[in-house]
């Protein structure tokens, strides 16, 4: 498996926290539809409950497995060791697919955010998206440390506008700070499901951050601190954005259509709207670079196992990065930028749920087959407790997927496409197995 040489620089706590923040969150941009789906009382409740039920169990699982195996390839290596190469292929394939979907969202969002400044940019959507994709690919080829440094700058550009927004709102409402009552009453099943999809998408990716663990300084300790920092920052900035949006009285349709810049206009004026709009674009850029960093390591480790072409083994001579994998990822994403955000959201979360299922199963199997193996971080639950913990996110995913089937024909199509994508892993596995049998047969005949 791929490990970087000790002569190359490794990521430390603050840059890693920034990369995690951008991989998982990138700020509250794209959280705006939650208020339309959940309303004034349900949006905040969904924002609080969904990460507690879905993300806390996922984070705990990721920290335990990563402390056992802090290696490049992360979740792929965990599933491979626990369940075997076949299920590792499923894990890698599903993750590859959903991350391509995920990556396609960010350049499109960048164009939407940039249109706040330059309305005519929408006419140049495709070339602008392609420029973002290939600039992100070039940065990733330079290595993990440049990505970490850029992530620090972009994280600041994302967070600072909302700190300013919070400060202005607090100074104007210091005696009337109000949190609405929390209730899901009156929310239809389809709206509930789409609200869950929206929150889940804004919190996904905790396992993605482990694919470059071999390139992180003191990975067990560094990941533990960095994940806690990123989760706290993510939840805080989401909470602040939703509370201020609800308190401002902004029209929820306008918020959904135009994003957070109009909220900045209401609270602080045009200058704040412009700053938040700039943060929008920084978020899209940062998310693309950080997510590409995580997925570009997976084809490399899958190629090591003979599941993908050997050329994906190649590392850049100077930067020691899997540049072939990065380039191929960028090519595939370049062909996906015409999809709509709503469709991509459903496909993304459904595929992610399948991959997450295998990771939880791996955690439980490790507890059974190697209960005494060293785990610097261990969830304080026995196997039965882990199973209960596991059922929490599965329940949320079931509700969300069921709502997609009940919404309308429009949402049914991406849901069916996502299920077909899940099933494609078995089809391609059989093709891989057949090719290996033919190759082995020819080799034996030759000898």
C-alpha positions as CSV (number, residue, x, y, z in Angstrom):
1,X,0.0,0.0,0.0
2,X,1.1,3.5,-0.6
3,X,2.9,5.5,2.1
4,X,4.8,8.7,1.6
5,X,8.5,8.7,2.4
6,X,9.5,10.4,5.6
7,X,11.5,12.9,3.5
8,X,8.2,14.5,2.3
9,X,6.2,16.9,4.3
10,X,3.1,15.7,6.1
11,X,-0.1,17.4,7.1
12,X,-0.4,18.8,10.6
13,X,-3.4,19.7,12.8
14,X,-4.6,23.1,11.6
15,X,-4.2,22.4,7.8
16,X,-5.8,18.9,8.3
17,X,-8.7,20.5,10.2
18,X,-9.1,23.0,7.3
19,X,-9.1,20.2,4.7
20,X,-11.6,18.2,6.8
21,X,-13.8,21.3,7.2
22,X,-13.8,21.9,3.4
23,X,-14.2,18.2,2.6
24,X,-17.3,17.8,4.9
25,X,-18.7,21.3,4.9
26,X,-17.2,24.3,3.3
27,X,-19.7,26.6,5.1
28,X,-23.5,26.7,5.1
29,X,-23.7,27.3,1.4
30,X,-26.3,24.9,-0.1
31,X,-28.0,24.6,3.3
32,X,-30.5,27.2,2.2
33,X,-33.2,24.7,1.0
34,X,-33.4,23.3,4.5
35,X,-35.5,26.2,5.7
36,X,-38.0,25.8,2.8
37,X,-38.3,22.0,3.5
38,X,-38.4,22.2,7.3
39,X,-40.0,25.6,7.9
40,X,-39.2,27.9,10.8
41,X,-39.7,25.2,13.5
42,X,-38.5,22.1,11.7
43,X,-35.3,23.4,10.0
44,X,-33.4,23.9,13.3
45,X,-34.6,20.6,14.7
46,X,-33.4,18.7,11.6
47,X,-30.1,20.5,11.8
48,X,-29.6,19.4,15.4
49,X,-30.9,15.9,15.2
50,X,-29.5,14.7,11.9
51,X,-25.8,15.1,12.7
52,X,-26.4,13.6,16.2
53,X,-28.0,10.5,14.7
54,X,-26.0,10.2,11.5
55,X,-22.7,12.0,11.9
56,X,-21.7,11.3,15.5
57,X,-21.9,7.5,15.0
58,X,-20.0,7.9,11.7
59,X,-17.3,10.1,13.3
60,X,-16.8,7.6,16.1
61,X,-16.6,4.7,13.6
62,X,-14.0,6.6,11.5
63,X,-11.9,7.5,14.5
64,X,-11.7,3.9,15.8
65,X,-11.0,2.3,12.4
66,X,-8.5,5.0,11.5
67,X,-6.7,4.6,14.8
68,X,-6.3,0.9,14.0
69,X,-5.2,1.4,10.4
70,X,-3.9,4.9,9.7
71,X,-2.9,4.2,6.1
72,X,-3.5,5.6,2.7
73,X,-6.7,4.2,1.2
74,X,-8.6,4.6,4.5
75,X,-12.0,3.0,4.3
76,X,-11.1,0.9,1.3
77,X,-8.3,-0.8,3.4
78,X,-10.6,-1.3,6.4
79,X,-13.2,-3.1,4.3
80,X,-10.6,-5.1,2.4
81,X,-9.1,-6.5,5.6
82,X,-12.4,-7.0,7.4
83,X,-14.6,-8.3,4.5
84,X,-12.3,-9.3,1.7
85,X,-11.3,-7.9,-1.7
86,X,-14.8,-8.3,-3.2
87,X,-16.4,-6.0,-0.7
88,X,-13.4,-3.7,-0.9
89,X,-14.2,-3.3,-4.6
90,X,-17.8,-2.5,-3.7
91,X,-16.6,0.1,-1.2
92,X,-14.1,1.7,-3.6
93,X,-16.5,1.7,-6.6
94,X,-19.4,3.2,-4.7
95,X,-17.2,5.8,-3.2
96,X,-15.6,6.7,-6.5
97,X,-19.1,7.1,-8.1
98,X,-20.6,9.2,-5.3
99,X,-17.5,11.4,-5.1
100,X,-17.6,12.1,-8.8
101,X,-21.3,13.2,-8.3
102,X,-20.2,15.3,-5.4
103,X,-17.3,16.9,-7.2
104,X,-19.6,17.9,-10.1
105,X,-21.8,20.0,-7.8
106,X,-19.1,22.4,-6.7
107,X,-18.1,24.1,-10.0
108,X,-21.8,24.5,-10.8
109,X,-22.4,26.1,-7.4
110,X,-19.4,28.4,-8.0
111,X,-21.0,29.7,-11.2
112,X,-24.3,30.2,-9.4
113,X,-22.6,32.1,-6.6
114,X,-20.5,34.2,-9.0
115,X,-23.6,35.3,-10.9
116,X,-24.4,37.4,-7.8
117,X,-21.4,39.6,-8.9
118,X,-21.5,38.9,-12.6
119,X,-24.9,37.8,-13.9
120,X,-23.5,37.2,-17.4
121,X,-21.2,34.5,-16.1
122,X,-24.0,32.0,-16.5
123,X,-23.5,32.1,-20.3
124,X,-20.0,30.8,-19.7
125,X,-20.9,28.0,-17.3
126,X,-19.1,25.2,-19.0
127,X,-15.7,26.9,-19.5
128,X,-15.8,28.3,-16.0
129,X,-16.6,24.9,-14.5
130,X,-13.8,23.3,-16.6
131,X,-11.3,25.9,-15.4
132,X,-12.2,25.2,-11.8
133,X,-11.9,21.5,-12.3
134,X,-8.5,21.6,-13.9
135,X,-7.1,24.2,-11.5
136,X,-8.1,22.0,-8.6
137,X,-6.5,19.0,-10.4
138,X,-3.3,21.0,-10.8
139,X,-3.2,22.0,-7.2
140,X,-3.7,18.4,-6.1
141,X,-0.8,17.2,-8.3
142,X,1.5,19.6,-6.4
143,X,0.8,17.6,-3.2
144,X,-1.2,17.5,0.0
145,X,0.7,20.3,1.8
146,X,-0.2,23.0,-0.9
147,X,-3.8,21.7,-0.7
148,X,-3.7,22.1,3.1
149,X,-2.3,25.7,2.9
150,X,-4.9,26.8,0.3
151,X,-7.6,25.1,2.4
152,X,-6.6,27.3,5.4
153,X,-7.0,30.5,3.3
154,X,-10.3,29.3,1.8
155,X,-11.7,28.2,5.2
156,X,-11.0,31.7,6.5
157,X,-12.8,33.2,3.5
158,X,-15.8,31.0,4.2
159,X,-15.9,31.4,8.0
160,X,-15.1,35.1,8.5
161,X,-18.2,36.5,6.6
162,X,-20.5,34.5,8.9
163,X,-18.6,35.7,12.0
164,X,-19.2,39.2,10.8
165,X,-22.8,38.4,10.1
166,X,-23.2,36.9,13.6
167,X,-21.5,39.9,15.3
168,X,-23.7,42.5,13.5
169,X,-26.8,40.5,14.2
170,X,-25.9,40.1,17.9
171,X,-25.2,43.8,18.3
172,X,-28.6,44.7,16.8
173,X,-30.5,42.0,18.7
174,X,-28.7,41.7,22.0
175,X,-31.9,41.8,24.0
176,X,-34.1,39.7,21.7
177,X,-32.0,36.6,20.8
178,X,-34.6,34.0,20.1
179,X,-34.5,30.3,19.2
180,X,-37.8,29.1,17.7
181,X,-39.7,26.2,19.1
182,X,-38.5,22.9,17.7
183,X,-41.2,20.8,16.0
184,X,-41.8,18.7,12.9
185,X,-45.5,19.3,13.0
186,X,-47.0,20.1,9.7
187,X,-44.0,18.9,7.6
188,X,-45.0,16.4,4.9
189,X,-43.1,13.1,4.5
190,X,-41.5,14.3,1.2
191,X,-40.4,17.6,2.7
192,X,-39.0,15.7,5.7
193,X,-37.0,13.4,3.5
194,X,-35.6,16.2,1.3
195,X,-34.7,18.1,4.5
196,X,-32.8,15.1,5.7
197,X,-31.0,14.8,2.3
198,X,-30.0,18.5,2.6
199,X,-28.6,18.2,6.1
200,X,-26.9,14.9,5.4
201,X,-25.2,16.2,2.2
202,X,-23.9,19.2,4.2
203,X,-22.3,16.9,6.7
204,X,-21.0,13.9,4.6
205,X,-17.4,13.0,4.1
206,X,-16.0,12.0,7.5
207,X,-14.6,8.8,6.1
208,X,-13.2,10.5,3.0
209,X,-10.6,12.3,5.1
210,X,-8.8,9.0,5.9
211,X,-7.7,8.1,2.4
212,X,-4.4,10.1,2.9
213,X,-3.7,9.1,6.5
214,X,-0.2,7.9,5.5
215,X,0.5,11.6,4.6
216,X,-0.5,13.0,7.9
217,X,1.9,13.7,10.8
218,X,1.1,11.5,13.9
219,X,-2.2,10.5,12.3
220,X,-4.0,9.1,15.3
221,X,-3.6,12.2,17.5
222,X,-3.8,14.6,14.6
223,X,-7.0,13.2,13.2
224,X,-8.7,13.1,16.6
225,X,-8.0,16.8,17.3
226,X,-8.7,17.9,13.7
227,X,-12.0,16.0,13.4
228,X,-13.3,17.5,16.7
229,X,-12.3,21.0,15.5
230,X,-13.9,20.6,12.1
231,X,-17.1,19.2,13.5
232,X,-17.5,22.0,16.1
233,X,-16.8,24.6,13.5
234,X,-19.2,23.0,11.0
235,X,-22.1,22.8,13.4
236,X,-21.5,26.2,14.9
237,X,-21.5,28.0,11.5
238,X,-24.6,26.1,10.3
239,X,-26.4,26.9,13.6
240,X,-25.5,30.6,13.3
241,X,-26.6,30.8,9.7
242,X,-30.0,29.2,10.3
243,X,-30.8,31.2,13.5
244,X,-29.9,34.5,11.8
245,X,-31.9,33.6,8.7
246,X,-35.0,32.8,10.8
247,X,-34.6,35.9,13.0
248,X,-34.1,38.2,10.0
249,X,-37.5,37.5,8.6
250,X,-36.0,36.9,5.1
251,X,-38.4,35.4,2.6
252,X,-37.5,31.7,2.5
253,X,-38.2,31.4,-1.2
254,X,-35.6,34.2,-1.8
255,X,-33.1,32.5,0.5
256,X,-33.6,29.2,-1.4
257,X,-33.2,30.9,-4.8
258,X,-30.5,33.4,-4.2
259,X,-28.6,32.0,-1.2
260,X,-27.1,33.8,1.8
261,X,-26.0,37.1,0.1
262,X,-29.5,38.6,0.5
263,X,-29.4,37.7,4.2
264,X,-26.1,39.7,4.4
265,X,-27.9,42.6,2.7
266,X,-30.7,42.6,5.2
267,X,-28.4,42.3,8.3
268,X,-25.4,44.5,7.3
269,X,-26.0,46.0,3.9
270,X,-24.6,45.5,0.4
271,X,-21.0,45.3,1.5
272,X,-21.8,42.2,3.7
273,X,-23.7,40.6,0.9
274,X,-20.7,41.0,-1.3
275,X,-18.4,39.4,1.3
276,X,-20.8,36.5,1.8
277,X,-21.0,36.1,-2.0
278,X,-17.2,35.9,-2.1
279,X,-17.3,33.3,0.6
280,X,-19.7,31.3,-1.5
281,X,-17.1,31.1,-4.3
282,X,-14.3,30.3,-1.9
283,X,-16.4,27.5,-0.5
284,X,-17.0,25.9,-3.9
285,X,-13.2,26.1,-4.8
286,X,-12.1,24.7,-1.4
287,X,-14.6,21.8,-1.4
288,X,-13.6,20.8,-4.9
289,X,-9.8,20.7,-4.1
290,X,-10.3,18.9,-0.7
291,X,-12.7,16.3,-2.0
292,X,-10.5,15.6,-5.1
293,X,-7.6,15.1,-2.7
294,X,-9.5,12.3,-0.9
295,X,-10.9,10.5,-3.9
296,X,-7.6,10.6,-5.9
297,X,-6.0,8.1,-3.5
298,X,-8.6,5.4,-3.9
299,X,-8.0,4.4,-7.5
300,X,-4.3,4.1,-6.6
301,X,-4.9,1.5,-3.9
302,X,-7.5,-0.3,-6.0
303,X,-4.9,-0.5,-8.8
304,X,-2.4,-1.9,-6.3
305,X,-4.9,-4.8,-5.8
306,X,-5.4,-5.4,-9.5
307,X,-8.9,-4.0,-9.6
308,X,-8.1,-1.1,-11.8
309,X,-5.4,-0.6,-14.6
310,X,-1.8,-0.7,-13.4
311,X,-1.1,2.8,-14.8
312,X,-3.0,4.2,-11.8
313,X,0.0,3.1,-9.7
314,X,2.0,6.0,-11.2
315,X,3.3,8.6,-8.8
316,X,4.6,12.0,-10.0
317,X,8.4,12.0,-10.0
318,X,8.7,15.2,-8.2
319,X,5.6,15.6,-6.0
320,X,4.9,11.9,-5.3
321,X,1.2,12.3,-5.9
322,X,-1.0,9.9,-7.8
323,X,-1.3,12.2,-10.8
324,X,-2.8,9.8,-13.2
325,X,-5.6,9.1,-10.8
326,X,-6.1,12.9,-10.3
327,X,-6.2,13.5,-14.1
328,X,-8.7,10.7,-14.7
329,X,-10.9,11.9,-11.9
330,X,-10.9,15.4,-13.4
331,X,-11.8,14.0,-16.8
332,X,-14.8,12.1,-15.5
333,X,-16.1,15.1,-13.4
334,X,-15.7,17.3,-16.5
335,X,-18.4,15.3,-18.2
336,X,-20.9,15.5,-15.3
337,X,-21.3,19.3,-14.9
338,X,-24.6,19.5,-16.7
339,X,-26.6,17.6,-14.0
340,X,-29.0,19.4,-11.7
341,X,-28.2,20.0,-8.0
342,X,-31.4,18.2,-6.8
343,X,-30.7,15.1,-8.8
344,X,-27.0,15.0,-7.8
345,X,-28.0,15.4,-4.1
346,X,-30.2,12.2,-4.1
347,X,-27.6,10.1,-6.1
348,X,-24.8,11.4,-3.9
349,X,-26.4,10.5,-0.5
350,X,-27.8,7.1,-1.7
351,X,-24.4,5.9,-2.9
352,X,-22.7,7.3,0.2
353,X,-25.1,5.3,2.4
354,X,-24.1,2.1,0.7
355,X,-20.4,2.7,1.3
356,X,-21.0,3.7,4.9
357,X,-22.9,0.5,5.5
358,X,-19.8,-1.6,4.6
359,X,-17.7,0.5,6.9
360,X,-20.0,0.0,9.9
361,X,-20.1,-3.8,9.2
362,X,-16.2,-3.7,9.1
363,X,-16.1,-2.0,12.5
364,X,-18.4,-4.7,14.0
365,X,-16.5,-7.6,12.4
366,X,-13.1,-6.2,13.7
367,X,-14.5,-6.1,17.2
368,X,-15.5,-9.8,16.8
369,X,-12.4,-11.2,15.1
370,X,-9.6,-9.0,16.6
371,X,-11.1,-7.7,19.8
372,X,-7.6,-7.1,21.4
373,X,-5.9,-5.4,18.6
374,X,-4.5,-2.0,19.5
375,X,-7.0,0.8,19.1
376,X,-5.7,4.1,20.4
377,X,-9.3,5.3,20.1
378,X,-12.1,2.9,20.9
379,X,-15.8,3.5,21.1
380,X,-16.9,2.6,24.6
381,X,-19.6,0.1,23.5
382,X,-19.7,-3.6,23.1
383,X,-20.8,-5.3,19.9
384,X,-24.5,-5.1,20.7
385,X,-24.1,-1.4,21.5
386,X,-22.3,-0.9,18.2
387,X,-25.2,-2.6,16.3
388,X,-27.7,-0.2,18.0
389,X,-25.4,2.8,17.1
390,X,-25.2,1.5,13.5
391,X,-29.0,1.4,13.2
392,X,-29.4,5.1,13.9
393,X,-27.9,6.4,10.6
394,X,-29.4,3.5,8.7
395,X,-32.9,4.5,9.9
396,X,-32.3,8.1,8.7
397,X,-31.1,7.0,5.3
398,X,-34.1,4.7,4.9
399,X,-36.5,7.6,5.6
400,X,-34.7,9.9,3.2
401,X,-34.6,7.4,0.4
402,X,-38.3,6.5,0.9
403,X,-39.2,10.1,0.6
404,X,-37.4,10.3,-2.8
405,X,-39.6,7.5,-4.1
406,X,-42.7,9.2,-2.8
407,X,-42.0,12.7,-4.0
408,X,-42.7,12.6,-7.7
409,X,-41.5,11.1,-11.0
410,X,-38.9,13.8,-11.2
411,X,-37.2,12.6,-8.0
412,X,-37.8,9.0,-8.7
413,X,-35.5,9.0,-11.6
414,X,-32.3,9.9,-9.7
415,X,-33.2,7.5,-6.9
416,X,-33.5,4.6,-9.4
417,X,-30.3,5.7,-11.1
418,X,-28.5,5.6,-7.7
419,X,-29.8,2.1,-7.0
420,X,-28.7,1.0,-10.4
421,X,-25.3,2.5,-9.7
422,X,-25.1,0.5,-6.5
423,X,-25.9,-2.7,-8.4
424,X,-23.3,-1.9,-11.1
425,X,-20.6,-2.9,-8.6
426,X,-21.5,-6.5,-8.8
427,X,-21.7,-6.5,-12.6
428,X,-18.2,-5.0,-12.9
429,X,-16.9,-7.3,-10.2
430,X,-17.9,-10.3,-12.3
431,X,-16.2,-8.8,-15.4
432,X,-13.0,-8.3,-13.3
433,X,-13.2,-11.9,-12.0
434,X,-13.7,-13.2,-15.5
435,X,-10.8,-11.3,-16.9
436,X,-8.6,-12.6,-14.1
437,X,-9.6,-16.2,-14.7
438,X,-8.8,-15.8,-18.5
439,X,-5.5,-14.2,-17.7
440,X,-4.6,-17.0,-15.2
441,X,-5.6,-19.6,-17.7
442,X,-3.4,-18.1,-20.4
443,X,-0.5,-17.8,-18.0
444,X,-0.8,-21.5,-17.0
445,X,-1.1,-22.6,-20.6
446,X,2.0,-20.5,-21.5
447,X,4.1,-22.1,-18.7
